[in-house]
Amino acid sequence: MCNLNIGKAIKTLRKKNDNTQGDIFRATGLERGYVSRLESGKIKFPKLKTIDKLSKFFGLKISEFIKYAEEEHREG
């Protein structure tokens, strides 16, 4: 799990889908401040439950979301 950039993946997907952190909060219950800390990289390894909520929000399977986060890590 060290080769993931969860925060960048969230931010990229959120912007790509024209979503706000508020949209994520309303759909998942994840506080905006928490989402912000994820996106900024202050929180690097969220719980699987959190990844599941985010995956569902973006319409992805957990494995697809993880793969996306791996790609974001590679791109830097």
Beta strands, then each sheet from edge to edge (+ up, - down):
end
